[in-house]
Amino acid sequence: MCSSVDHGEHNPVPMVLLRNPQDGEHPALHGFALDSGSTHPREGTKPPARRSRKLWELKRTLHCPVIGTCLEIETWRRLARARGFAVEEMSDYAVHIHFVGACSERNASSLAAQKALDRTHQRPLRRFARARSREDLEALWQQILEAGEVPGGFWALVTHPLCDPDLTNRAYEDIHMLSHQIGAGQRADLKKLQGTRVALERLRKESSEQLHRHQQSLDNRDRRLEELTKQLAATQERLRDARARQADLATRLAQLEDTRLEARLAASERRAHTAEHKAEGLRSEVRTWKAACEQANDRADAWERNFLEQSAQLEALERLLLPNASPCNGCTAADSLHCPNLCGRRILCVGGRGHVIEHYREIVARCNGEFDHHDGGIEDKPQRLNAMLSSADVVICTIDNVSHDAYKRSKRFCKRSAKPCVLLRSSGVSTFARALEQVVSHNRDQPHDRASGSHEPIRPVVLLEDPASPQG
C-alpha cells in the first residue's frame, strides 16, 4: 500500500491536511519547500505546452494535499471499492495512502482519480481555463480563498499549465495553514456545543418538574371535583326524598286536617328549604371549581407552548453549532439539515445587548448571510438607521433592549417597503437562531442571491405579535 510515498494523515473533512505526529517531520512539506524548481513531473514526462497537467504529472509532494483536500474520503472509498479493494477493512488513512502512492504514475487508480477530480470540479476548471497569465491565476486563487471554494480551486490551480513553482508554493502554504485554522475552530465549536447541551438538559429537567407539579395539581382537582359531584348527587337524593315526604305529609294533612300534622308539615318544609339552599351552595361551588379547572387548563397550554418554543430555539442553536455541519458555499447548501441558508441576504439587527452581538454575527455568517447592527440609538446615530434599513433584506428588532424611536421607525419603514420584519421578545442567542430558521422556512420558495445581482423581494414575515411598547 504505497510504502515509498510521503505519509500524511488525512482528515475526512474537505480542505483539511494534517500530519501524523508519529511520522516525524512531513517529507512532503520539507521537500516542497526546498524544491522550487520546475513543476514538470519526473524526467522525460514534460507535458505539452498549454495542456492541463495530469495527476501523475504533478510533483510527488502535491499528491498528498490534492488527495486529502480536493475530494471527500467517501469519494475515495467509492473509487477504491470499484478497484476491488475491501474498503470496509481499510481505515481512512489507508485509503488516502493508497491513492497518494498510485498517483505517482499513470495507472488504473490514478486515471480513476483524475476523472473523479475533473468531474467534481468542472466549474472551477472552466473558470481557471480562461486565465491567460500568472497574474490572472494569482487573482483567481485569492478569490477562491475568500469565497471558501478551496477544493476545486486548488485542483484547477496546480493543474493549470501557467502555474509556476512560486504560485504553487503559495497555494500549498495556504492549504497547510487553513487546516490548522479549521482544527482550532472545530475545538471551539465543540466547547460551545457542550455548554449548550448542559443548558438544554437543565431546561428539560425543569420542564419535567413543572409538568409533574401540574399533573399533581390536575389530579387533586379531579379528586376534589369527584367528591363535590358525589356530595351534589347525595344532596339531590336527599332533596327528592324530602319532597316525597312533603307530598306525603300534604296528603295526610288533607285527610286528617290535624293541627299537629300541619306543624310537622311546616317543619318538613323548613327542612326542605334548608336542603335546597345547601344544594344551591354546592352547585355554586361546583361552578367555581369548573372555572378554576378551565383556568388551570389554559395555564397548562401556555406552559406547554412556552416549553415547545424554548425547545425549538435550543434545537435551532444546537443545529447551528454542530461540528459536522457543512458551511454554506453559495446556494448549493440549501438542503443542509443543520444550517439554514440565507443565500447571501443582509440581516440587520436593531437593538440587542452588546455581549451577544458577536454571537449573532457568527450565526449569520455560518448561515451564508451578511450581518449588520444598529444599537437602537444608544451610541449609533439615529440618522444612520434609515440607510441601514434600506440596504437590509431582513430586519430583526429585539424589543427588550431598543429605544422607542428606533423600534417605531424600523417597524414603520418595513411596513411601508414590504420588507420582512422579525420582532424578538428577548435578545437570547437561541431566540435569534430560531428566528433565522423561520425566516428561511417562510421564504424557501423565493430564491434570493445577492452575489448574482438578483433583487427579487421576499415575502414579509412578522414572527411575533406586536407588544404594547419595547423596553428601553
JOGI-V818184 format. One record per residue. N is the residue number from 1. RES is the residue in three letters. OMEGA is omega in whole degrees, 0 to 359 (NA if undefined). NEAR is the number of other ideal C-beta (glycine too) atoms within 8 Angstrom. D_FIRST is the distance of its C-alpha to the first C-alpha in whole Angstrom. Layout:
n->N res->RES omega->OMEGA near->NEAR d_first->D_FIRST
n->N res->RES omega->OMEGA near->NEAR d_first->D_FIRST
This chain:
n->1 res->MET omega->170 near->6 d_first->0
n->2 res->CYS omega->182 near->9 d_first->4
n->3 res->SER omega->185 near->5 d_first->6
n->4 res->SER omega->182 near->4 d_first->9
n->5 res->VAL omega->177 near->12 d_first->9
n->6 res->ASP omega->181 near->12 d_first->12
n->7 res->HIS omega->174 near->8 d_first->11
n->8 res->GLY omega->181 near->15 d_first->14
n->9 res->GLU omega->183 near->9 d_first->14
n->10 res->HIS omega->172 near->13 d_first->15
n->11 res->ASN omega->184 near->9 d_first->18
n->12 res->PRO omega->178 near->7 d_first->19
n->13 res->VAL omega->180 near->7 d_first->22
n->14 res->PRO omega->176 near->9 d_first->23
n->15 res->MET omega->180 near->10 d_first->24
n->16 res->VAL omega->177 near->12 d_first->22
n->17 res->LEU omega->183 near->12 d_first->20
n->18 res->LEU omega->180 near->10 d_first->20
n->19 res->ARG omega->176 near->8 d_first->18
n->20 res->ASN omega->184 near->9 d_first->17
n->21 res->PRO omega->181 near->4 d_first->20
n->22 res->GLN omega->183 near->4 d_first->18
n->23 res->ASP omega->184 near->8 d_first->16
n->24 res->GLY omega->181 near->4 d_first->20
n->25 res->GLU omega->183 near->6 d_first->21
n->26 res->HIS omega->182 near->10 d_first->18
n->27 res->PRO omega->183 near->8 d_first->18
n->28 res->ALA omega->180 near->12 d_first->18
n->29 res->LEU omega->183 near->11 d_first->21
n->30 res->HIS omega->182 near->9 d_first->22
n->31 res->GLY omega->182 near->11 d_first->21
n->32 res->PHE omega->181 near->12 d_first->23
n->33 res->ALA omega->184 near->8 d_first->26
n->34 res->LEU omega->185 near->6 d_first->27
n->35 res->ASP omega->178 near->8 d_first->26
n->36 res->SER omega->182 near->7 d_first->28
n->37 res->GLY omega->187 near->4 d_first->29
n->38 res->SER omega->176 near->4 d_first->28
n->39 res->THR omega->179 near->9 d_first->26
n->40 res->HIS omega->176 near->7 d_first->25
n->41 res->PRO omega->184 near->10 d_first->22
n->42 res->ARG omega->187 near->4 d_first->21
n->43 res->GLU omega->177 near->3 d_first->24
n->44 res->GLY omega->181 near->4 d_first->26
n->45 res->THR omega->180 near->8 d_first->24
n->46 res->LYS omega->183 near->5 d_first->27
n->47 res->PRO omega->178 near->10 d_first->28
n->48 res->PRO omega->180 near->4 d_first->31
n->49 res->ALA omega->175 near->4 d_first->34
n->50 res->ARG omega->175 near->4 d_first->34
n->51 res->ARG omega->180 near->7 d_first->31
n->52 res->SER omega->180 near->8 d_first->28
n->53 res->ARG omega->175 near->13 d_first->25
n->54 res->LYS omega->183 near->10 d_first->22
n->55 res->LEU omega->181 near->13 d_first->18
n->56 res->TRP omega->177 near->12 d_first->17
n->57 res->GLU omega->178 near->9 d_first->20
n->58 res->LEU omega->175 near->15 d_first->20
n->59 res->LYS omega->182 near->9 d_first->19
n->60 res->ARG omega->181 near->10 d_first->16
n->61 res->THR omega->180 near->12 d_first->17
n->62 res->LEU omega->183 near->12 d_first->18
n->63 res->HIS omega->182 near->15 d_first->15
n->64 res->CYS omega->179 near->14 d_first->14
n->65 res->PRO omega->178 near->14 d_first->18
n->66 res->VAL omega->181 near->15 d_first->18
n->67 res->ILE omega->184 near->15 d_first->15
n->68 res->GLY omega->188 near->11 d_first->16
n->69 res->THR omega->194 near->13 d_first->20
n->70 res->CYS omega->176 near->12 d_first->21
n->71 res->LEU omega->178 near->10 d_first->20
n->72 res->GLU omega->185 near->8 d_first->20
n->73 res->ILE omega->179 near->10 d_first->17
n->74 res->GLU omega->177 near->7 d_first->18
n->75 res->THR omega->179 near->10 d_first->18
n->76 res->TRP omega->177 near->14 d_first->15
n->77 res->ARG omega->179 near->12 d_first->14
n->78 res->ARG omega->178 near->8 d_first->17
n->79 res->LEU omega->179 near->13 d_first->15
n->80 res->ALA omega->178 near->13 d_first->12
n->81 res->ARG omega->178 near->9 d_first->15
n->82 res->ALA omega->178 near->7 d_first->17
n->83 res->ARG omega->176 near->9 d_first->14
n->84 res->GLY omega->179 near->4 d_first->14
n->85 res->PHE omega->176 near->9 d_first->11
n->86 res->ALA omega->187 near->5 d_first->13
n->87 res->VAL omega->179 near->9 d_first->13
n->88 res->GLU omega->180 near->4 d_first->16
n->89 res->GLU omega->182 near->4 d_first->14
n->90 res->MET omega->174 near->11 d_first->11
n->91 res->SER omega->176 near->5 d_first->12
n->92 res->ASP omega->181 near->9 d_first->13
n->93 res->TYR omega->181 near->9 d_first->11
n->94 res->ALA omega->178 near->9 d_first->8
n->95 res->VAL omega->180 near->15 d_first->9
n->96 res->HIS omega->183 near->15 d_first->10
n->97 res->ILE omega->179 near->12 d_first->7
n->98 res->HIS omega->183 near->14 d_first->5
n->99 res->PHE omega->175 near->16 d_first->9
n->100 res->VAL omega->180 near->14 d_first->10
n->101 res->GLY omega->183 near->12 d_first->7
n->102 res->ALA omega->185 near->12 d_first->9
n->103 res->CYS omega->179 near->15 d_first->12
n->104 res->SER omega->178 near->9 d_first->13
n->105 res->GLU omega->181 near->7 d_first->14
n->106 res->ARG omega->179 near->6 d_first->16
n->107 res->ASN omega->184 near->8 d_first->14
n->108 res->ALA omega->181 near->6 d_first->15
n->109 res->SER omega->181 near->12 d_first->12
n->110 res->SER omega->176 near->15 d_first->14
n->111 res->LEU omega->178 near->9 d_first->17
n->112 res->ALA omega->178 near->11 d_first->17
n->113 res->ALA omega->178 near->15 d_first->16
n->114 res->GLN omega->180 near->11 d_first->19
n->115 res->LYS omega->180 near->8 d_first->21
n->116 res->ALA omega->180 near->11 d_first->21
n->117 res->LEU omega->180 near->13 d_first->21
n->118 res->ASP omega->181 near->9 d_first->25
n->119 res->ARG omega->182 near->7 d_first->26
n->120 res->THR omega->187 near->10 d_first->25
n->121 res->HIS omega->180 near->13 d_first->27
n->122 res->GLN omega->183 near->8 d_first->30
n->123 res->ARG omega->177 near->7 d_first->33
n->124 res->PRO omega->179 near->13 d_first->31
n->125 res->LEU omega->178 near->14 d_first->30
n->126 res->ARG omega->180 near->8 d_first->34
n->127 res->ARG omega->180 near->9 d_first->35
n->128 res->PHE omega->181 near->13 d_first->34
n->129 res->ALA omega->180 near->9 d_first->34
n->130 res->ARG omega->180 near->7 d_first->38
n->131 res->ALA omega->183 near->10 d_first->38
n->132 res->ARG omega->180 near->5 d_first->40
n->133 res->SER omega->177 near->7 d_first->39
n->134 res->ARG omega->180 near->9 d_first->37
n->135 res->GLU omega->177 near->6 d_first->39
n->136 res->ASP omega->179 near->10 d_first->39
n->137 res->LEU omega->181 near->15 d_first->35
n->138 res->GLU omega->179 near->10 d_first->36
n->139 res->ALA omega->179 near->8 d_first->38
n->140 res->LEU omega->179 near->13 d_first->36
n->141 res->TRP omega->178 near->14 d_first->33
n->142 res->GLN omega->178 near->8 d_first->36
n->143 res->GLN omega->179 near->8 d_first->37
n->144 res->ILE omega->179 near->14 d_first->33
n->145 res->LEU omega->181 near->10 d_first->33
n->146 res->GLU omega->182 near->6 d_first->37
n->147 res->ALA omega->180 near->7 d_first->36
n->148 res->GLY omega->180 near->7 d_first->33
n->149 res->GLU omega->190 near->9 d_first->31
n->150 res->VAL omega->185 near->14 d_first->28
n->151 res->PRO omega->180 near->12 d_first->25
n->152 res->GLY omega->180 near->14 d_first->27
n->153 res->GLY omega->180 near->14 d_first->29
n->154 res->PHE omega->179 near->15 d_first->26
n->155 res->TRP omega->181 near->14 d_first->24
n->156 res->ALA omega->182 near->14 d_first->27
n->157 res->LEU omega->188 near->16 d_first->28
n->158 res->VAL omega->179 near->13 d_first->25
n->159 res->THR omega->181 near->12 d_first->25
n->160 res->HIS omega->183 near->13 d_first->29
n->161 res->PRO omega->181 near->9 d_first->30
n->162 res->LEU omega->181 near->9 d_first->33
n->163 res->CYS omega->182 near->12 d_first->31
n->164 res->ASP omega->183 near->8 d_first->31
n->165 res->PRO omega->181 near->9 d_first->29
n->166 res->ASP omega->180 near->7 d_first->31
n->167 res->LEU omega->177 near->13 d_first->31
n->168 res->THR omega->176 near->14 d_first->27
n->169 res->ASN omega->181 near->11 d_first->28
n->170 res->ARG omega->180 near->10 d_first->30
n->171 res->ALA omega->179 near->12 d_first->28
n->172 res->TYR omega->179 near->12 d_first->25
n->173 res->GLU omega->179 near->8 d_first->27
n->174 res->ASP omega->180 near->11 d_first->29
n->175 res->ILE omega->181 near->14 d_first->25
n->176 res->HIS omega->181 near->11 d_first->25
n->177 res->MET omega->180 near->8 d_first->28
n->178 res->LEU omega->179 near->11 d_first->28
n->179 res->SER omega->178 near->13 d_first->25
n->180 res->HIS omega->182 near->8 d_first->27
n->181 res->GLN omega->180 near->8 d_first->30
n->182 res->ILE omega->178 near->11 d_first->29
n->183 res->GLY omega->179 near->10 d_first->28
n->184 res->ALA omega->179 near->8 d_first->31
n->185 res->GLY omega->179 near->8 d_first->33
n->186 res->GLN omega->178 near->9 d_first->31
n->187 res->ARG omega->178 near->8 d_first->32
n->188 res->ALA omega->180 near->8 d_first->36
n->189 res->ASP omega->179 near->11 d_first->36
n->190 res->LEU omega->178 near->9 d_first->34
n->191 res->LYS omega->178 near->8 d_first->37
n->192 res->LYS omega->181 near->9 d_first->40
n->193 res->LEU omega->179 near->12 d_first->38
n->194 res->GLN omega->177 near->8 d_first->39
n->195 res->GLY omega->179 near->8 d_first->43
n->196 res->THR omega->180 near->12 d_first->43
n->197 res->ARG omega->178 near->9 d_first->42
n->198 res->VAL omega->179 near->8 d_first->45
n->199 res->ALA omega->179 near->9 d_first->47
n->200 res->LEU omega->179 near->10 d_first->47
n->201 res->GLU omega->178 near->8 d_first->47
n->202 res->ARG omega->179 near->8 d_first->50
n->203 res->LEU omega->178 near->11 d_first->52
n->204 res->ARG omega->178 near->9 d_first->51
n->205 res->LYS omega->179 near->8 d_first->52
n->206 res->GLU omega->179 near->8 d_first->55
n->207 res->SER omega->179 near->10 d_first->56
n->208 res->SER omega->178 near->8 d_first->55
n->209 res->GLU omega->178 near->8 d_first->58
n->210 res->GLN omega->178 near->10 d_first->60
n->211 res->LEU omega->178 near->9 d_first->60
n->212 res->HIS omega->179 near->8 d_first->61
n->213 res->ARG omega->180 near->8 d_first->64
n->214 res->HIS omega->179 near->12 d_first->65
n->215 res->GLN omega->176 near->8 d_first->64
n->216 res->GLN omega->178 near->8 d_first->67
n->217 res->SER omega->179 near->9 d_first->69
n->218 res->LEU omega->179 near->10 d_first->69
n->219 res->ASP omega->178 near->8 d_first->70
n->220 res->ASN omega->179 near->8 d_first->73
n->221 res->ARG omega->180 near->12 d_first->74
n->222 res->ASP omega->179 near->8 d_first->74
n->223 res->ARG omega->180 near->8 d_first->75
n->224 res->ARG omega->179 near->9 d_first->78
n->225 res->LEU omega->178 near->12 d_first->79
n->226 res->GLU omega->178 near->8 d_first->79
n->227 res->GLU omega->179 near->8 d_first->82
n->228 res->LEU omega->178 near->12 d_first->84
n->229 res->THR omega->178 near->9 d_first->83
n->230 res->LYS omega->178 near->8 d_first->85
n->231 res->GLN omega->180 near->9 d_first->88
n->232 res->LEU omega->179 near->12 d_first->88
n->233 res->ALA omega->179 near->8 d_first->89
n->234 res->ALA omega->179 near->8 d_first->91
n->235 res->THR omega->178 near->12 d_first->93
n->236 res->GLN omega->177 near->9 d_first->93
n->237 res->GLU omega->178 near->8 d_first->94
n->238 res->ARG omega->178 near->9 d_first->97
n->239 res->LEU omega->178 near->12 d_first->98
n->240 res->ARG omega->178 near->8 d_first->99
n->241 res->ASP omega->180 near->8 d_first->101
n->242 res->ALA omega->179 near->12 d_first->103
n->243 res->ARG omega->176 near->9 d_first->104
n->244 res->ALA omega->177 near->8 d_first->104
n->245 res->ARG omega->178 near->9 d_first->107
n->246 res->GLN omega->178 near->12 d_first->108
n->247 res->ALA omega->179 near->8 d_first->109
n->248 res->ASP omega->179 near->8 d_first->111
n->249 res->LEU omega->178 near->12 d_first->113
n->250 res->ALA omega->178 near->9 d_first->114
n->251 res->THR omega->180 near->8 d_first->115
n->252 res->ARG omega->178 near->9 d_first->117
n->253 res->LEU omega->179 near->12 d_first->118
n->254 res->ALA omega->182 near->7 d_first->120
n->255 res->GLN omega->188 near->6 d_first->121
n->256 res->LEU omega->182 near->7 d_first->123
n->257 res->GLU omega->183 near->5 d_first->123
n->258 res->ASP omega->180 near->7 d_first->123
n->259 res->THR omega->181 near->5 d_first->123
n->260 res->ARG omega->178 near->6 d_first->121
n->261 res->LEU omega->177 near->11 d_first->118
n->262 res->GLU omega->178 near->9 d_first->118
n->263 res->ALA omega->179 near->8 d_first->117
n->264 res->ARG omega->178 near->9 d_first->115
n->265 res->LEU omega->178 near->12 d_first->113
n->266 res->ALA omega->178 near->8 d_first->113
n->267 res->ALA omega->178 near->8 d_first->111
n->268 res->SER omega->178 near->12 d_first->109
n->269 res->GLU omega->179 near->9 d_first->108
n->270 res->ARG omega->178 near->8 d_first->108
n->271 res->ARG omega->178 near->9 d_first->105
n->272 res->ALA omega->179 near->12 d_first->104
n->273 res->HIS omega->179 near->8 d_first->103
n->274 res->THR omega->179 near->8 d_first->102
n->275 res->ALA omega->178 near->12 d_first->99
n->276 res->GLU omega->179 near->9 d_first->99
n->277 res->HIS omega->179 near->8 d_first->98
n->278 res->LYS omega->178 near->9 d_first->96
n->279 res->ALA omega->178 near->12 d_first->94
n->280 res->GLU omega->177 near->8 d_first->94
n->281 res->GLY omega->178 near->8 d_first->92
n->282 res->LEU omega->177 near->12 d_first->89
n->283 res->ARG omega->179 near->9 d_first->89
n->284 res->SER omega->179 near->8 d_first->88
n->285 res->GLU omega->178 near->9 d_first->86
n->286 res->VAL omega->178 near->12 d_first->84
n->287 res->ARG omega->178 near->8 d_first->84
n->288 res->THR omega->180 near->8 d_first->83
n->289 res->TRP omega->177 near->12 d_first->80
n->290 res->LYS omega->177 near->9 d_first->79
n->291 res->ALA omega->179 near->8 d_first->79
n->292 res->ALA omega->178 near->9 d_first->77
n->293 res->CYS omega->178 near->10 d_first->74
n->294 res->GLU omega->177 near->8 d_first->74
n->295 res->GLN omega->179 near->8 d_first->73
n->296 res->ALA omega->177 near->12 d_first->71
n->297 res->ASN omega->178 near->8 d_first->69
n->298 res->ASP omega->179 near->8 d_first->69
n->299 res->ARG omega->179 near->9 d_first->67
n->300 res->ALA omega->178 near->10 d_first->65
n->301 res->ASP omega->179 near->8 d_first->64
n->302 res->ALA omega->177 near->8 d_first->63
n->303 res->TRP omega->181 near->11 d_first->61
n->304 res->GLU omega->178 near->8 d_first->59
n->305 res->ARG omega->179 near->8 d_first->59
n->306 res->ASN omega->179 near->8 d_first->58
n->307 res->PHE omega->180 near->10 d_first->55
n->308 res->LEU omega->179 near->8 d_first->54
n->309 res->GLU omega->178 near->9 d_first->54
n->310 res->GLN omega->179 near->11 d_first->52
n->311 res->SER omega->179 near->10 d_first->50
n->312 res->ALA omega->180 near->9 d_first->49
n->313 res->GLN omega->180 near->13 d_first->49
n->314 res->LEU omega->177 near->13 d_first->47
n->315 res->GLU omega->177 near->8 d_first->44
n->316 res->ALA omega->179 near->13 d_first->44
n->317 res->LEU omega->180 near->13 d_first->43
n->318 res->GLU omega->178 near->12 d_first->41
n->319 res->ARG omega->181 near->11 d_first->39
n->320 res->LEU omega->183 near->13 d_first->39
n->321 res->LEU omega->178 near->10 d_first->38
n->322 res->LEU omega->183 near->10 d_first->35
n->323 res->PRO omega->182 near->8 d_first->32
n->324 res->ASN omega->179 near->5 d_first->30
n->325 res->ALA omega->181 near->11 d_first->32
n->326 res->SER omega->176 near->8 d_first->31
n->327 res->PRO omega->181 near->9 d_first->33
n->328 res->CYS omega->176 near->12 d_first->36
n->329 res->ASN omega->185 near->9 d_first->35
n->330 res->GLY omega->181 near->10 d_first->38
n->331 res->CYS omega->183 near->10 d_first->39
n->332 res->THR omega->180 near->5 d_first->36
n->333 res->ALA omega->185 near->13 d_first->35
n->334 res->ALA omega->182 near->8 d_first->39
n->335 res->ASP omega->180 near->4 d_first->37
n->336 res->SER omega->180 near->11 d_first->36
n->337 res->LEU omega->187 near->4 d_first->37
n->338 res->HIS omega->189 near->9 d_first->37
n->339 res->CYS omega->176 near->14 d_first->38
n->340 res->PRO omega->185 near->10 d_first->41
n->341 res->ASN omega->178 near->12 d_first->41
n->342 res->LEU omega->175 near->14 d_first->44
n->343 res->CYS omega->174 near->13 d_first->43
n->344 res->GLY omega->181 near->12 d_first->45
n->345 res->ARG omega->178 near->12 d_first->48
n->346 res->ARG omega->181 near->12 d_first->50
n->347 res->ILE omega->178 near->15 d_first->51
n->348 res->LEU omega->176 near->14 d_first->54
n->349 res->CYS omega->179 near->15 d_first->55
n->350 res->VAL omega->181 near->15 d_first->59
n->351 res->GLY omega->179 near->16 d_first->60
n->352 res->GLY omega->180 near->15 d_first->57
n->353 res->ARG omega->190 near->8 d_first->57
n->354 res->GLY omega->186 near->6 d_first->55
n->355 res->HIS omega->179 near->4 d_first->53
n->356 res->VAL omega->184 near->12 d_first->51
n->357 res->ILE omega->180 near->11 d_first->51
n->358 res->GLU omega->175 near->6 d_first->48
n->359 res->HIS omega->175 near->9 d_first->46
n->360 res->TYR omega->183 near->14 d_first->48
n->361 res->ARG omega->181 near->10 d_first->46
n->362 res->GLU omega->181 near->8 d_first->43
n->363 res->ILE omega->181 near->13 d_first->43
n->364 res->VAL omega->179 near->13 d_first->44
n->365 res->ALA omega->178 near->9 d_first->42
n->366 res->ARG omega->180 near->11 d_first->39
n->367 res->CYS omega->176 near->14 d_first->41
n->368 res->ASN omega->178 near->15 d_first->41
n->369 res->GLY omega->177 near->13 d_first->44
n->370 res->GLU omega->185 near->9 d_first->47
n->371 res->PHE omega->175 near->11 d_first->49
n->372 res->ASP omega->186 near->11 d_first->52
n->373 res->HIS omega->171 near->10 d_first->55
n->374 res->HIS omega->189 near->13 d_first->58
n->375 res->ASP omega->175 near->10 d_first->60
n->376 res->GLY omega->175 near->13 d_first->63
n->377 res->GLY omega->180 near->10 d_first->65
n->378 res->ILE omega->176 near->6 d_first->65
n->379 res->GLU omega->178 near->3 d_first->64
n->380 res->ASP omega->181 near->10 d_first->63
n->381 res->LYS omega->179 near->5 d_first->66
n->382 res->PRO omega->183 near->9 d_first->67
n->383 res->GLN omega->180 near->6 d_first->67
n->384 res->ARG omega->188 near->9 d_first->63
n->385 res->LEU omega->182 near->14 d_first->63
n->386 res->ASN omega->180 near->9 d_first->64
n->387 res->ALA omega->180 near->8 d_first->62
n->388 res->MET omega->177 near->11 d_first->59
n->389 res->LEU omega->181 near->15 d_first->60
n->390 res->SER omega->184 near->6 d_first->60
n->391 res->SER omega->183 near->8 d_first->57
n->392 res->ALA omega->174 near->12 d_first->55
n->393 res->ASP omega->179 near->10 d_first->54
n->394 res->VAL omega->180 near->14 d_first->54
n->395 res->VAL omega->177 near->14 d_first->56
n->396 res->ILE omega->183 near->12 d_first->56
n->397 res->CYS omega->178 near->17 d_first->59
n->398 res->THR omega->191 near->14 d_first->59
n->399 res->ILE omega->179 near->12 d_first->62
n->400 res->ASP omega->181 near->10 d_first->62
n->401 res->ASN omega->180 near->10 d_first->62
n->402 res->VAL omega->179 near->15 d_first->64
n->403 res->SER omega->179 near->11 d_first->67
n->404 res->HIS omega->183 near->8 d_first->70
n->405 res->ASP omega->180 near->8 d_first->70
n->406 res->ALA omega->179 near->16 d_first->66
n->407 res->TYR omega->182 near->16 d_first->66
n->408 res->LYS omega->181 near->8 d_first->69
n->409 res->ARG omega->180 near->12 d_first->68
n->410 res->SER omega->182 near->14 d_first->64
n->411 res->LYS omega->180 near->12 d_first->65
n->412 res->ARG omega->181 near->8 d_first->68
n->413 res->PHE omega->182 near->12 d_first->66
n->414 res->CYS omega->179 near->14 d_first->63
n->415 res->LYS omega->182 near->8 d_first->66
n->416 res->ARG omega->184 near->6 d_first->67
n->417 res->SER omega->179 near->7 d_first->64
n->418 res->ALA omega->182 near->7 d_first->63
n->419 res->LYS omega->181 near->13 d_first->60
n->420 res->PRO omega->181 near->15 d_first->58
n->421 res->CYS omega->181 near->14 d_first->59
n->422 res->VAL omega->180 near->15 d_first->57
n->423 res->LEU omega->181 near->12 d_first->60
n->424 res->LEU omega->179 near->15 d_first->58
n->425 res->ARG omega->180 near->8 d_first->60
n->426 res->SER omega->182 near->7 d_first->58
n->427 res->SER omega->183 near->12 d_first->56
n->428 res->GLY omega->180 near->8 d_first->53
n->429 res->VAL omega->179 near->10 d_first->49
n->430 res->SER omega->177 near->11 d_first->49
n->431 res->THR omega->179 near->12 d_first->52
n->432 res->PHE omega->179 near->16 d_first->50
n->433 res->ALA omega->179 near->13 d_first->47
n->434 res->ARG omega->179 near->13 d_first->49
n->435 res->ALA omega->178 near->12 d_first->51
n->436 res->LEU omega->179 near->16 d_first->48
n->437 res->GLU omega->180 near->10 d_first->47
n->438 res->GLN omega->177 near->11 d_first->50
n->439 res->VAL omega->180 near->14 d_first->51
n->440 res->VAL omega->180 near->12 d_first->47
n->441 res->SER omega->180 near->8 d_first->48
n->442 res->HIS omega->186 near->9 d_first->52
n->443 res->ASN omega->183 near->12 d_first->51
n->444 res->ARG omega->183 near->7 d_first->48
n->445 res->ASP omega->180 near->3 d_first->49
n->446 res->GLN omega->183 near->9 d_first->50
n->447 res->PRO omega->181 near->7 d_first->47
n->448 res->HIS omega->184 near->12 d_first->48
n->449 res->ASP omega->180 near->11 d_first->46
n->450 res->ARG omega->183 near->12 d_first->48
n->451 res->ALA omega->182 near->6 d_first->45
n->452 res->SER omega->177 near->5 d_first->46
n->453 res->GLY omega->181 near->6 d_first->50
n->454 res->SER omega->180 near->8 d_first->51
n->455 res->HIS omega->180 near->4 d_first->54
n->456 res->GLU omega->184 near->7 d_first->54
n->457 res->PRO omega->176 near->7 d_first->56
n->458 res->ILE omega->186 near->11 d_first->55
n->459 res->ARG omega->177 near->8 d_first->57
n->460 res->PRO omega->179 near->9 d_first->59
n->461 res->VAL omega->171 near->11 d_first->58
n->462 res->VAL omega->189 near->9 d_first->60
n->463 res->LEU omega->182 near->8 d_first->58
n->464 res->LEU omega->175 near->9 d_first->61
n->465 res->GLU omega->182 near->3 d_first->64
n->466 res->ASP omega->180 near->6 d_first->66
n->467 res->PRO omega->181 near->9 d_first->68
n->468 res->ALA omega->179 near->2 d_first->71
n->469 res->SER omega->178 near->6 d_first->70
n->470 res->PRO omega->174 near->12 d_first->67
n->471 res->GLN omega->182 near->7 d_first->67
n->472 res->GLY omega->NA near->6 d_first->68
